[in-house]
Every structure is written in C-alpha cells, then in structure tokens.
Amino acid sequence: MELEEVIRTTFACREFTDEPITDETLYRILELARFAPSGGNRQGAHVIVVRDRDIRQTLGEMCNRTLRVYGAQVDAGENPFNPITPSSVDPVEAVKKPDERFEMFERWGDLPVVLVVSIDLSTVAAMDKELDRVGVISGGSIYPLAWNILLAARTEGLAGVLTTAVVPEEDEAKTLLGLPDNHAIAAVIPLGVPVKQLTKLSRREVEEFTTINQYDGPRLTNI
C-alpha cells in the first residue's frame, strides 16, 4: 500500500468485526511503529496489549463515564474539556445519564484487542512545564508512536481510534494495569478489522490552517 493512501485513509474507527488479531500481526505493527521519534530519542514509551476481556471491558466503562460528561458539554454548546473556558456542566450529574452516542465503549470486552500507550515521565523534556497553561510538549515524545501504530495497522487492513477518554480516571486505570507511578497514560487504542473502511476523510484544506510569517499572515497556497 502506498504511503499517500495510508495517510489519506487512516480514520478514527469505532466499529469492528469480531475477527481476531494475532500476536504476529501486532508484532509487525509495533515493529514499524517503533521508529517514531521521541524527545532526545529517550524512547520512554510502553505499550500494554490488553488481551484480558474483563480489563478491556473495565477500560471501556471508564471511557464511557468520561464521554458522558463530554456529551453533556457538547449538548450545552461547549467545546468539551476546554482548558480555556470553564464548563457549566455538572460532571457528577452528567455521568449518571446514559448516552447512546458512546454505548460502544460499554462493549469493549468484545473488541479483538486494546493497546494502552503510556510514557515514562522521567524521560520527557517538558519544556512548557513552567508555563501558565496546560502542558502539551510531552506529547511530542509519545503521540508519534501512537499515530505510527494506526498507520501501520492500516497497512494490515486494520483500523483503530486514539482515545484519551480514560485519562480522567488514570489513577484507577494505572492500578488496573499495574503501571508504575512515573508513567502517564497517553492513549488507549482499540484495534480490529473495520466494519467499513473509509476512503475519503473530511479535513480542512491547507489554506485554512497555514499562514506565512504571522498568525494573520497570508495563506500558504498551492500556486
């Protein structure tokens, strides 16, 4: 499969068939994904392949609780979990209300496999740690690997979705998974054969998000 096709057709998949994924296939995926860059090439990533049905189910239920809050914030006209504008939604009440938009997370026990991607925080150079805003720089040492996993999965005819919905319940998730204190969960990625493979994704055009010299500078165009 050509690289351009892989990039243009790797989508966020949430519906999978029940076809199993072998350890051999996962090894091939991770063998490619491991060439992702990380800060200082410290390679502090760890991947847990969750084969245990009960653990997958519990992770899905954790995600579901977070996404009920997410859904309530969307319904309130908010940008969910936004670090700039405080939410008006009561998270305690939101968690109590089932939301059919995210019910697939209640069936994570039935998924072929789930990968938990974590980063050893003692290996990252968090150059924004003193700034008065949410930190994002550490992600540069882990999300390239997560994205490489999805790209490599596409070459195997598989698909997945990078979700961070378990992170608000990270303490409980780390206990469940036996993760050490210095690790942070960066992503949980369910993988499987997609029920439907998308071939045309909706994304902003280059001109919509790229400018020259200044934020309000001229648009970069394909002249």
Residue frames as a rotation matrix with the C-alpha (Angstrom) as fourth column:
MET 1
0.581 0.814 0.000 0.00
0.814 -0.581 0.000 0.00
0.000 0.000 -1.000 0.00
GLU 2
-0.131 -0.635 0.762 1.40
0.574 -0.675 -0.464 3.42
0.808 0.376 0.453 -0.96
LEU 3
-0.731 -0.251 -0.635 2.22
0.680 -0.354 -0.642 5.83
-0.064 -0.901 0.429 1.86
GLU 4
-0.906 0.411 0.102 -0.09
-0.378 -0.894 0.243 8.51
0.191 0.182 0.965 0.46
GLU 5
-0.123 0.904 -0.409 -3.05
-0.197 0.382 0.903 6.11
0.973 0.191 0.131 0.51
VAL 6
-0.235 -0.032 -0.972 -2.25
0.824 0.523 -0.216 5.04
0.515 -0.852 -0.097 4.07
ILE 7
-0.922 -0.180 -0.342 -2.15
0.346 -0.778 -0.524 8.65
-0.172 -0.602 0.780 5.28
ARG 8
-0.777 0.629 -0.032 -5.30
-0.561 -0.669 0.488 9.67
0.286 0.397 0.872 3.42
THR 9
0.043 0.858 -0.513 -7.38
-0.387 0.487 0.783 6.68
0.921 0.165 0.353 4.58
THR 10
-0.637 -0.236 -0.734 -6.35
0.565 0.506 -0.652 6.11
0.525 -0.830 -0.189 8.20
PHE 11
-0.171 0.727 0.665 -9.51
-0.318 -0.679 0.661 7.13
0.932 -0.098 0.348 10.03
ALA 12
-0.747 0.003 0.665 -10.95
-0.664 0.043 -0.747 7.01
-0.031 -0.999 -0.030 13.54
CYS 13
-0.340 0.582 -0.739 -12.72
-0.265 0.694 0.669 3.65
0.903 0.423 -0.082 13.56
ARG 14
-0.587 0.204 0.784 -15.16
-0.807 -0.067 -0.587 2.73
-0.067 -0.977 0.203 16.31
GLU 15
0.557 0.781 0.282 -16.98
-0.701 0.625 -0.344 -0.26
-0.445 -0.006 0.896 14.81
PHE 16
-0.493 -0.842 -0.219 -15.12
-0.863 0.442 0.245 -3.53
-0.109 0.310 -0.944 14.33
THR 17
0.379 0.490 -0.785 -15.87
-0.515 0.817 0.260 -7.06
0.769 0.306 0.562 13.21
ASP 18
0.794 -0.055 0.606 -15.18
-0.541 0.390 0.745 -9.91
-0.277 -0.919 0.279 15.62
GLU 19
0.770 -0.575 -0.277 -12.20
0.155 0.589 -0.793 -11.14
0.619 0.567 0.543 13.58
PRO 20
0.819 -0.474 -0.323 -9.27
0.388 0.042 0.921 -11.79
-0.423 -0.879 0.218 15.94
ILE 21
0.713 -0.701 0.000 -5.85
-0.529 -0.538 -0.656 -10.17
0.460 0.469 -0.754 15.69
THR 22
0.748 -0.466 -0.472 -2.85
0.541 0.841 0.027 -12.41
0.384 -0.275 0.881 16.20
ASP 23
0.657 -0.623 -0.424 0.25
0.200 -0.398 0.895 -11.57
-0.727 -0.673 -0.137 18.20
GLU 24
-0.217 -0.758 0.615 2.22
0.846 0.168 0.506 -11.91
-0.487 0.630 0.605 14.97
THR 25
0.219 0.392 0.893 0.16
0.801 -0.595 0.065 -9.14
0.557 0.701 -0.445 13.35
LEU 26
0.985 0.142 -0.101 0.54
0.174 -0.746 0.643 -6.90
0.016 -0.651 -0.759 16.39
TYR 27
0.295 -0.950 -0.106 4.29
0.497 0.058 0.866 -7.51
-0.816 -0.308 0.489 16.38
ARG 28
-0.239 -0.353 0.905 4.53
0.969 -0.145 0.200 -6.41
0.061 0.924 0.376 12.74
ILE 29
0.636 0.561 0.530 2.56
0.507 -0.821 0.261 -3.25
0.581 0.103 -0.807 13.56
LEU 30
0.945 -0.270 -0.187 4.76
0.032 -0.491 0.871 -2.37
-0.327 -0.828 -0.455 16.52
GLU 31
0.115 -0.932 0.345 7.92
0.802 0.291 0.521 -3.27
-0.586 0.217 0.781 14.61
LEU 32
-0.108 -0.072 0.992 7.08
0.814 -0.579 0.046 -0.43
0.571 0.812 0.121 12.21
ALA 33
0.763 0.564 0.316 5.63
0.305 -0.745 0.594 1.94
0.571 -0.357 -0.740 14.80
ARG 34
0.655 -0.515 -0.552 8.75
0.666 0.049 0.745 1.83
-0.357 -0.856 0.375 17.00
PHE 35
-0.320 -0.817 0.480 10.62
0.943 -0.325 0.075 4.07
0.095 0.476 0.874 14.56
ALA 36
0.690 0.589 0.421 8.62
0.492 -0.808 0.323 7.08
0.530 -0.015 -0.848 15.75
PRO 37
-0.331 -0.835 0.440 10.74
0.171 -0.511 -0.842 9.94
0.928 -0.204 0.312 17.13
SER 38
0.696 0.478 -0.536 10.81
0.651 -0.104 0.752 10.96
0.304 -0.872 -0.384 20.78
GLY 39
0.871 -0.325 0.368 12.44
-0.386 -0.917 0.104 13.80
0.303 -0.232 -0.924 22.69
GLY 40
0.130 -0.926 0.355 16.19
-0.965 -0.035 0.261 13.18
-0.230 -0.377 -0.898 22.94
ASN 41
0.016 0.005 -1.000 15.49
-0.561 0.828 -0.005 9.74
0.828 0.561 0.016 21.46
ARG 42
-0.615 -0.266 0.742 14.84
-0.788 0.211 -0.578 8.63
-0.003 -0.941 -0.340 25.06
GLN 43
-0.403 0.455 -0.794 12.08
-0.340 0.731 0.591 6.24
0.850 0.508 -0.140 23.94
GLY 44
-0.910 0.028 0.415 10.16
-0.411 0.087 -0.907 6.24
-0.062 -0.996 -0.068 27.19
ALA 45
-0.069 0.961 -0.269 7.05
-0.946 0.023 0.323 4.65
0.316 0.277 0.907 25.70
HIS 46
-0.903 -0.059 0.426 5.41
-0.198 0.937 -0.288 1.45
-0.382 -0.344 -0.858 26.88
VAL 47
-0.307 0.818 -0.486 2.60
-0.829 0.020 0.558 -0.48
0.467 0.575 0.672 25.17
ILE 48
-0.687 0.216 0.694 0.31
-0.351 0.737 -0.578 -2.87
-0.636 -0.641 -0.430 27.01
VAL 49
-0.674 0.489 -0.554 -1.56
-0.437 0.342 0.832 -5.32
0.596 0.803 -0.017 24.76
VAL 50
-0.512 0.566 0.646 -4.81
-0.733 0.106 -0.672 -5.95
-0.449 -0.817 0.361 26.60
ARG 51
-0.734 0.221 -0.642 -5.97
-0.283 0.760 0.585 -9.46
0.617 0.611 -0.495 25.80
ASP 52
-0.867 0.396 -0.302 -7.99
0.475 0.478 -0.738 -9.92
-0.148 -0.784 -0.603 29.00
ARG 53
-0.322 0.829 0.457 -11.68
0.605 -0.191 0.773 -9.36
0.728 0.525 -0.440 28.30
ASP 54
0.479 0.554 -0.681 -12.50
0.876 -0.246 0.415 -8.05
0.062 -0.795 -0.603 31.77
ILE 55
-0.302 -0.660 -0.688 -9.72
0.606 -0.690 0.396 -5.46
-0.736 -0.297 0.608 31.63
ARG 56
-0.890 0.036 0.454 -10.87
0.391 -0.451 0.802 -4.26
0.234 0.892 0.388 28.20
GLN 57
0.046 0.998 0.044 -14.43
0.738 -0.063 0.672 -4.02
0.674 0.001 -0.739 29.46
THR 58
0.360 0.040 -0.932 -13.39
0.851 -0.423 0.310 -2.02
-0.382 -0.905 -0.187 32.53
LEU 59
-0.706 -0.666 -0.240 -11.31
0.468 -0.694 0.547 0.38
-0.531 0.273 0.802 30.42
GLY 60
-0.669 0.528 0.524 -14.28
0.474 -0.241 0.847 0.91
0.573 0.815 -0.089 28.12
GLU 61
0.377 0.842 -0.386 -16.56
0.844 -0.140 0.518 1.67
0.382 -0.521 -0.764 31.04
MET 62
-0.087 -0.497 -0.863 -14.05
0.711 -0.638 0.296 4.22
-0.697 -0.588 0.409 32.34
CYS 63
-0.941 -0.263 0.212 -14.03
0.330 -0.570 0.752 5.89
-0.077 0.778 0.623 28.92
ASN 64
-0.267 0.930 0.251 -17.81
0.697 0.007 0.717 5.84
0.666 0.366 -0.650 28.82
ARG 65
0.339 0.385 -0.858 -18.09
0.906 -0.379 0.188 7.77
-0.253 -0.841 -0.478 32.08
THR 66
-0.524 -0.607 -0.598 -15.79
0.369 -0.794 0.482 10.48
-0.768 0.032 0.640 30.76
LEU 67
-0.943 0.110 0.313 -17.64
0.283 -0.224 0.932 10.64
0.173 0.968 0.181 27.45
ARG 68
0.072 0.983 -0.170 -20.98
0.969 -0.028 0.246 11.12
0.237 -0.183 -0.954 29.17
VAL 69
0.188 -0.118 -0.975 -19.53
0.502 -0.841 0.199 14.36
-0.844 -0.527 -0.099 30.53
TYR 70
-0.841 -0.539 -0.030 -18.13
0.199 -0.361 0.911 15.13
-0.502 0.760 0.412 27.09
GLY 71
-0.575 0.692 0.436 -21.56
0.717 0.171 0.675 14.61
0.393 0.701 -0.595 25.52
ALA 72
0.357 0.723 -0.592 -23.29
0.912 -0.406 0.055 16.80
-0.201 -0.559 -0.804 28.11
GLN 73
-0.180 -0.510 -0.841 -20.82
0.250 -0.850 0.463 19.58
-0.951 -0.127 0.281 27.39
VAL 74
-0.946 -0.077 0.316 -21.43
0.322 -0.077 0.944 19.27
-0.048 0.994 0.098 23.64
ASP 75
-0.142 0.984 0.109 -25.19
0.916 0.089 0.391 19.45
0.375 0.156 -0.914 24.27
ALA 76
0.420 0.236 -0.876 -24.58
0.694 -0.706 0.142 22.61
-0.585 -0.668 -0.460 26.29
GLY 77
0.952 -0.037 0.304 -22.90
0.221 -0.605 -0.765 24.19
0.212 0.795 -0.568 23.28
GLU 78
0.654 -0.754 0.058 -19.43
-0.528 -0.401 0.749 23.92
-0.541 -0.521 -0.660 24.80
ASN 79
0.316 -0.695 -0.646 -16.08
-0.580 0.397 -0.711 22.76
0.751 0.599 -0.277 23.48
PRO 80
0.928 0.275 -0.250 -15.66
0.011 0.652 0.758 19.70
0.371 -0.707 0.602 25.75
PHE 81
0.637 -0.671 -0.379 -12.92
0.714 0.327 0.619 19.67
-0.291 -0.665 0.688 28.39
ASN 82
0.533 -0.401 0.745 -11.66
0.407 -0.651 -0.641 23.01
0.742 0.645 -0.184 27.10
PRO 83
-0.065 -0.655 -0.753 -8.70
0.992 0.041 -0.121 24.35
0.110 -0.755 0.647 29.12
ILE 84
-0.863 -0.270 0.427 -9.62
0.300 -0.954 0.005 27.99
0.406 0.132 0.904 28.42
THR 85
-0.379 0.825 0.419 -13.35
-0.674 -0.556 0.486 28.28
0.634 -0.098 0.767 29.03
PRO 86
-0.883 0.068 0.464 -14.80
-0.357 0.545 -0.759 26.69
-0.305 -0.836 -0.457 32.21
SER 87
-0.717 0.652 -0.246 -17.70
0.221 0.548 0.807 24.28
0.661 0.524 -0.537 31.75
SER 88
-0.440 0.678 0.589 -21.17
-0.861 -0.505 -0.062 24.92
0.255 -0.534 0.806 33.12
VAL 89
0.315 0.564 -0.763 -21.94
-0.399 0.808 0.433 21.18
0.861 0.168 0.480 33.19
ASP 90
0.289 -0.146 0.946 -22.06
-0.926 0.207 0.315 19.30
-0.242 -0.967 -0.075 36.49
PRO 91
-0.396 -0.525 -0.753 -19.86
-0.755 0.653 -0.058 16.24
0.522 0.546 -0.655 35.82
VAL 92
-0.897 0.093 0.432 -21.35
-0.265 0.670 -0.694 14.26
-0.354 -0.737 -0.576 38.72
GLU 93
0.065 0.997 0.040 -24.83
-0.372 0.062 -0.926 14.56
-0.926 0.045 0.375 37.25
ALA 94
0.232 -0.009 -0.973 -23.64
-0.972 -0.052 -0.231 14.05
-0.049 0.999 -0.021 33.67
VAL 95
-0.771 -0.614 -0.170 -22.03
-0.615 0.787 -0.049 10.70
0.164 0.067 -0.984 34.50
LYS 96
-0.606 0.588 0.535 -25.34
-0.185 0.550 -0.814 9.38
-0.773 -0.593 -0.225 35.80
LYS 97
0.390 0.846 -0.363 -27.10
-0.517 -0.125 -0.847 9.80
-0.762 0.518 0.389 32.43
PRO 98
-0.032 -0.369 0.929 -26.61
0.545 0.773 0.326 7.08
-0.838 0.517 0.176 29.78
ASP 99
0.171 0.009 -0.985 -25.63
-0.657 -0.744 -0.120 8.43
-0.734 0.668 -0.121 26.37
GLU 100
0.713 0.222 0.665 -26.28
0.198 0.846 -0.495 6.18
-0.672 0.485 0.560 23.39
ARG 101
0.855 -0.440 -0.273 -23.69
-0.472 -0.447 -0.760 8.07
0.212 0.779 -0.590 21.33
PHE 102
-0.123 -0.984 0.131 -20.96
-0.927 0.067 -0.368 6.34
0.353 -0.166 -0.921 23.32
GLU 103
0.645 0.485 0.591 -22.55
-0.701 0.683 0.203 2.98
-0.305 -0.545 0.781 24.08
MET 104
0.727 -0.412 -0.549 -19.91
-0.158 0.678 -0.718 1.15
0.668 0.609 0.428 22.01
PHE 105
-0.281 -0.873 0.399 -17.49
-0.656 -0.130 -0.744 1.75
0.701 -0.471 -0.536 24.89
GLU 106
0.147 0.425 0.893 -19.72
-0.929 0.370 -0.024 -0.48
-0.340 -0.826 0.449 27.01
ARG 107
0.967 0.230 0.112 -18.83
-0.169 0.903 -0.396 -3.34
-0.192 0.364 0.911 24.64
TRP 108
0.328 -0.920 -0.217 -15.06
-0.920 -0.259 -0.294 -3.07
0.214 0.295 -0.931 24.76
GLY 109
-0.038 -0.312 0.949 -14.87
-0.575 0.784 0.234 -6.57
-0.817 -0.537 -0.210 26.21
ASP 110
0.661 0.405 0.632 -15.93
0.245 0.680 -0.691 -7.83
-0.710 0.611 0.350 22.78
LEU 111
0.726 -0.429 -0.537 -13.15
-0.678 -0.574 -0.459 -6.00
-0.111 0.698 -0.708 20.91
PRO 112
0.772 -0.496 -0.398 -10.32
0.175 0.767 -0.617 -8.03
0.611 0.407 0.679 19.36
VAL 113
-0.008 -0.829 -0.559 -7.62
0.984 0.092 -0.151 -6.13
0.177 -0.552 0.815 21.27
VAL 114
0.955 0.187 0.229 -6.91
0.139 -0.968 0.211 -2.83
0.261 -0.170 -0.950 23.02
LEU 115
-0.028 -0.998 -0.058 -3.49
0.799 0.012 -0.601 -1.18
0.601 -0.063 0.797 23.28
VAL 116
0.927 0.184 -0.327 -2.65
0.356 -0.706 0.612 1.11
-0.119 -0.684 -0.720 26.19
VAL 117
0.206 -0.865 0.459 0.15
0.650 -0.229 -0.724 3.52
0.731 0.447 0.515 25.31
SER 118
0.921 0.060 -0.385 1.97
0.358 -0.515 0.778 5.18
-0.152 -0.855 -0.496 28.21
ILE 119
0.401 -0.812 0.423 5.00
0.099 -0.421 -0.902 7.40
0.911 0.404 -0.088 28.63
ASP 120
0.226 -0.466 -0.856 7.64
0.971 0.179 0.159 7.38
0.080 -0.866 0.493 31.37
LEU 121
0.931 0.257 0.260 7.53
0.253 -0.966 0.052 10.99
0.265 0.017 -0.964 32.55
SER 122
0.588 -0.784 -0.199 11.09
0.062 -0.202 0.977 10.75
-0.807 -0.587 -0.070 33.83
THR 123
-0.206 -0.677 0.706 12.25
0.795 0.305 0.525 10.54
-0.571 0.670 0.475 30.19
VAL 124
0.413 0.473 0.778 10.48
0.873 -0.448 -0.192 13.60
0.258 0.759 -0.598 28.75
ALA 125
-0.797 -0.570 -0.197 11.73
0.595 -0.798 -0.098 17.18
-0.101 -0.195 0.975 28.38
ALA 126
0.227 0.973 0.037 8.56
0.973 -0.228 0.024 19.09
0.032 0.031 -0.999 29.30
MET 127
-0.700 -0.680 0.218 9.78
0.690 -0.723 -0.042 22.49
0.186 0.121 0.975 28.15
ASP 128
-0.322 0.660 0.679 6.42
-0.114 -0.739 0.664 24.05
0.940 0.136 0.313 28.87
LYS 129
-0.081 0.340 -0.937 6.14
0.791 0.594 0.147 22.79
0.607 -0.729 -0.317 32.46
GLU 130
-0.657 -0.211 -0.724 6.66
0.671 -0.602 -0.433 26.28
-0.345 -0.770 0.537 33.95
LEU 131
-0.896 0.353 0.271 4.12
-0.080 -0.727 0.682 28.00
0.438 0.589 0.679 31.70
ASP 132
-0.698 0.707 0.112 0.71
-0.282 -0.129 -0.951 29.00
-0.658 -0.695 0.290 32.99
ARG 133
0.085 0.734 -0.674 -1.24
-0.995 0.094 -0.023 26.75
0.046 0.672 0.739 30.65
VAL 134
0.813 0.242 0.530 -1.99
-0.278 0.961 -0.012 23.10
-0.512 -0.138 0.848 30.03
GLY 135
-0.225 -0.974 0.008 1.19
-0.554 0.134 0.822 21.24
-0.801 0.181 -0.570 29.09
VAL 136
0.852 0.502 -0.144 1.38
-0.388 0.424 -0.818 19.82
-0.350 0.754 0.557 25.56
ILE 137
0.238 -0.846 -0.478 5.09
-0.961 -0.132 -0.244 19.40
0.143 0.517 -0.844 24.83
SER 138
-0.420 -0.423 0.803 5.49
-0.621 0.779 0.086 15.97
-0.662 -0.462 -0.590 26.46
GLY 139
0.566 0.741 0.363 3.06
-0.186 0.543 -0.819 14.61
-0.803 0.395 0.445 23.89
GLY 140
0.566 -0.414 -0.712 5.77
-0.819 -0.189 -0.541 15.01
0.089 0.890 -0.447 21.29
SER 141
-0.534 -0.832 0.150 7.56
-0.845 0.527 -0.087 12.05
-0.007 -0.173 -0.985 22.86
ILE 142
-0.672 0.319 0.668 4.60
-0.058 0.877 -0.477 9.66
-0.738 -0.359 -0.571 22.68
TYR 143
0.323 0.937 -0.132 1.94
-0.248 -0.051 -0.967 10.63
-0.913 0.345 0.216 20.12
PRO 144
-0.037 -0.363 -0.931 4.16
-0.999 -0.001 0.040 10.00
-0.016 0.932 -0.362 17.08
LEU 145
-0.951 -0.289 0.111 4.32
-0.296 0.954 -0.053 6.37
-0.091 -0.083 -0.992 18.25
ALA 146
-0.345 0.902 0.260 0.55
0.074 0.302 -0.950 6.23
-0.936 -0.308 -0.171 18.75
TRP 147
0.422 0.497 -0.758 -0.06
-0.675 -0.386 -0.629 7.60
-0.605 0.777 0.172 15.27
ASN 148
-0.458 -0.657 -0.598 2.50
-0.883 0.412 0.224 5.22
0.100 0.631 -0.769 13.77
ILE 149
-0.801 0.245 0.546 0.56
-0.030 0.895 -0.445 2.36
-0.598 -0.373 -0.710 15.32
LEU 150
0.232 0.970 -0.069 -2.58
-0.062 -0.056 -0.997 3.45
-0.971 0.236 0.047 13.50
LEU 151
0.279 -0.208 -0.938 -0.71
-0.933 -0.291 -0.213 3.93
-0.229 0.934 -0.275 10.20
ALA 152
-0.766 -0.631 -0.119 0.94
-0.642 0.753 0.142 0.53
0.000 0.185 -0.983 10.49
ALA 153
-0.493 0.681 0.542 -2.40
0.051 0.644 -0.763 -1.06
-0.869 -0.349 -0.352 11.37
ARG 154
0.416 0.653 -0.632 -3.86
-0.578 -0.347 -0.739 0.38
-0.702 0.673 0.234 8.17
THR 155
-0.217 -0.582 -0.784 -1.24
-0.970 0.222 0.104 -1.49
0.113 0.783 -0.612 6.12
GLU 156
-0.978 -0.095 0.188 -2.50
-0.139 0.960 -0.241 -4.69
-0.158 -0.262 -0.952 7.74
GLY 157
-0.530 0.847 -0.041 -6.11
0.138 0.134 0.981 -3.98
0.837 0.514 -0.188 6.77
LEU 158
-0.172 0.422 -0.890 -6.94
0.978 0.181 -0.104 -2.97
0.117 -0.888 -0.444 10.33
ALA 159
-0.093 0.173 0.981 -8.20
0.085 -0.980 0.181 0.24
0.992 0.100 0.076 11.88
GLY 160
-0.221 0.017 -0.975 -8.47
0.960 0.180 -0.214 1.84
0.172 -0.984 -0.056 15.29
VAL 161
0.558 0.367 0.744 -9.05
0.219 -0.930 0.294 5.04
0.800 -0.001 -0.600 17.18
LEU 162
-0.621 -0.762 -0.183 -6.81
0.484 -0.189 -0.854 7.01
0.617 -0.619 0.486 19.51
THR 163
0.503 0.826 0.254 -8.84
0.210 -0.402 0.891 7.85
0.838 -0.395 -0.375 22.60
THR 164
-0.686 -0.702 0.191 -7.78
0.029 -0.289 -0.957 9.71
0.727 -0.651 0.218 25.72
ALA 165
0.151 0.903 0.403 -11.11
-0.457 -0.298 0.838 9.32
0.877 -0.311 0.367 27.50
VAL 166
0.548 0.027 -0.836 -9.67
0.560 0.730 0.391 7.02
0.621 -0.682 0.385 30.16
VAL 167
-0.391 -0.897 0.205 -7.21
0.432 -0.375 -0.820 9.68
0.813 -0.232 0.535 31.39
PRO 168
-0.059 0.381 0.923 -9.59
-0.663 -0.706 0.250 11.43
0.747 -0.597 0.294 33.85
GLU 169
0.873 0.329 0.360 -9.67
-0.488 0.581 0.651 8.09
0.005 -0.744 0.668 35.68
GLU 170
0.302 -0.849 -0.433 -5.95
-0.514 0.237 -0.824 7.47
0.803 0.471 -0.365 35.26
ASP 171
-0.379 -0.483 0.789 -5.27
-0.925 0.159 -0.346 6.51
0.042 -0.861 -0.507 38.88
GLU 172
0.334 0.605 0.723 -7.79
-0.577 0.738 -0.351 3.69
-0.746 -0.300 0.595 38.72
ALA 173
0.931 0.013 -0.366 -6.62
-0.336 0.425 -0.840 2.66
0.144 0.905 0.400 35.24
LYS 174
0.027 -0.998 -0.056 -2.97
-0.760 0.016 -0.650 2.54
0.649 0.060 -0.758 36.33
THR 175
-0.297 -0.047 0.954 -3.89
-0.832 0.503 -0.234 0.30
-0.469 -0.863 -0.189 39.26
LEU 176
0.712 0.663 0.230 -5.85
-0.419 0.665 -0.618 -1.96
-0.563 0.344 0.751 36.91
LEU 177
0.898 -0.356 -0.257 -2.91
-0.163 0.273 -0.948 -2.21
0.408 0.893 0.187 34.53
GLY 178
0.703 -0.659 -0.269 -0.09
0.631 0.404 0.662 -2.27
-0.328 -0.635 0.700 37.08
LEU 179
0.472 -0.524 0.709 1.52
0.442 -0.555 -0.705 0.84
0.763 0.646 -0.030 35.62
PRO 180
-0.266 -0.648 -0.714 4.28
0.961 -0.118 -0.250 2.44
0.077 -0.753 0.654 37.73
ASP 181
0.350 0.461 -0.816 3.76
0.662 -0.738 -0.132 5.87
-0.663 -0.494 -0.563 39.26
ASN 182
-0.332 -0.597 -0.730 6.10
-0.061 -0.759 0.648 7.62
-0.941 0.260 0.215 36.82
HIS 183
-0.875 0.096 0.475 4.06
0.483 0.259 0.836 6.54
-0.043 0.961 -0.273 33.80
ALA 184
-0.414 0.783 -0.464 1.23
-0.440 -0.618 -0.651 8.59
-0.797 -0.066 0.601 32.32
ILE 185
-0.145 0.459 0.877 -1.41
0.719 0.658 -0.226 7.11
-0.680 0.597 -0.425 30.04
ALA 186
-0.760 -0.199 -0.618 -1.27
-0.226 -0.811 0.539 8.94
-0.609 0.550 0.572 26.72
ALA 187
-0.262 0.670 -0.694 -3.74
-0.951 -0.058 0.304 6.90
0.164 0.740 0.653 24.67
VAL 188
-0.334 0.255 0.907 -5.87
-0.132 0.941 -0.313 3.81
-0.933 -0.224 -0.281 24.54
ILE 189
-0.415 0.063 -0.908 -6.20
-0.899 -0.183 0.398 2.34
-0.141 0.981 0.132 21.06
PRO 190
0.221 0.507 0.833 -8.73
-0.165 0.861 -0.481 -0.37
-0.961 -0.032 0.274 20.19
LEU 191
-0.566 -0.451 -0.690 -7.75
-0.767 -0.018 0.641 -2.21
-0.302 0.892 -0.336 17.02
GLY 192
-0.150 0.494 0.856 -9.66
0.130 0.868 -0.478 -4.50
-0.980 0.039 -0.195 14.71
VAL 193
-0.797 0.041 0.602 -10.99
0.603 0.094 0.792 -5.11
-0.024 0.995 -0.100 11.23
PRO 194
-0.808 0.504 -0.305 -13.27
-0.386 -0.844 -0.372 -2.15
-0.445 -0.182 0.877 10.47
VAL 195
-0.057 0.882 0.467 -16.90
0.425 0.445 -0.788 -2.83
-0.903 0.154 -0.400 9.68
LYS 196
0.841 0.257 0.476 -16.48
0.539 -0.333 -0.774 -0.21
-0.040 0.907 -0.419 6.94
GLN 197
-0.202 -0.967 -0.158 -13.19
0.847 -0.253 0.467 1.18
-0.492 -0.040 0.870 5.64
LEU 198
0.757 0.425 -0.496 -13.48
0.185 -0.867 -0.462 4.89
-0.627 0.258 -0.735 4.87
THR 199
0.052 -0.739 0.671 -11.62
0.981 0.163 0.103 6.13
-0.185 0.653 0.734 1.82
LYS 200
-0.182 -0.074 0.981 -12.46
0.439 -0.899 0.014 9.85
0.880 0.433 0.196 1.86
LEU 201
-0.170 0.027 -0.985 -11.86
0.981 -0.087 -0.172 11.81
-0.090 -0.996 -0.012 5.04
SER 202
0.679 0.454 0.577 -13.14
0.476 -0.870 0.124 15.29
0.559 0.190 -0.807 5.87
ARG 203
0.062 -0.733 -0.678 -10.23
0.919 -0.223 0.326 17.57
-0.390 -0.643 0.659 6.78
ARG 204
0.702 0.145 -0.697 -9.52
0.037 -0.985 -0.168 21.28
-0.711 0.093 -0.697 6.50
GLU 205
0.798 -0.445 0.407 -7.64
0.459 0.012 -0.888 22.44
0.390 0.896 0.214 3.43
VAL 206
-0.100 -0.953 -0.286 -4.01
0.986 -0.057 -0.156 23.56
0.132 -0.298 0.945 3.86
GLU 207
-0.504 -0.095 0.858 -5.00
0.299 -0.952 0.070 27.17
0.810 0.292 0.508 3.20
GLU 208
0.509 0.833 0.217 -7.34
0.015 -0.261 0.965 27.09
0.861 -0.488 -0.145 6.18
PHE 209
0.972 -0.104 -0.212 -4.68
0.225 0.135 0.965 26.42
-0.072 -0.985 0.155 8.80
THR 210
0.126 -0.990 0.055 -1.35
0.935 0.138 0.326 27.56
-0.331 0.010 0.944 7.34
THR 211
0.989 0.146 0.025 -0.06
0.147 -0.948 -0.283 31.13
-0.018 0.284 -0.959 7.16
ILE 212
0.272 -0.935 0.226 3.28
0.746 0.056 -0.664 32.76
0.608 0.349 0.713 6.37
ASN 213
-0.509 -0.736 0.447 5.39
0.255 -0.624 -0.738 34.65
0.822 -0.261 0.506 8.94
GLN 214
-0.844 0.297 0.446 2.50
-0.536 -0.495 -0.684 35.64
0.017 -0.816 0.577 11.24
TYR 215
-0.672 0.673 0.311 -0.70
0.362 0.664 -0.654 34.05
-0.646 -0.327 -0.690 12.57
ASP 216
0.448 0.863 -0.234 -2.68
0.234 -0.366 -0.901 36.56
-0.863 0.349 -0.366 10.50
GLY 217
-0.483 -0.714 -0.508 -0.20
-0.403 -0.334 0.852 36.46
-0.778 0.616 -0.127 7.61
PRO 218
-0.033 0.459 -0.888 -1.00
-0.999 0.005 0.040 35.46
0.022 0.889 0.458 4.03
ARG 219
0.672 0.396 0.626 -2.26
-0.434 0.895 -0.101 31.96
-0.600 -0.204 0.774 3.43
LEU 220
-0.589 -0.800 0.116 0.07
-0.433 0.434 0.790 29.32
-0.682 0.415 -0.602 2.06
THR 221
0.557 0.817 -0.149 -1.37
-0.530 0.212 -0.821 28.35
-0.640 0.536 0.551 -1.30
ASN 222
-0.035 -0.480 0.876 -0.51
0.471 0.766 0.438 25.84
-0.882 0.428 0.199 -3.99
ILE 223
0.482 0.187 -0.856 0.37
-0.486 -0.756 -0.438 28.24
-0.729 0.627 -0.273 -6.78
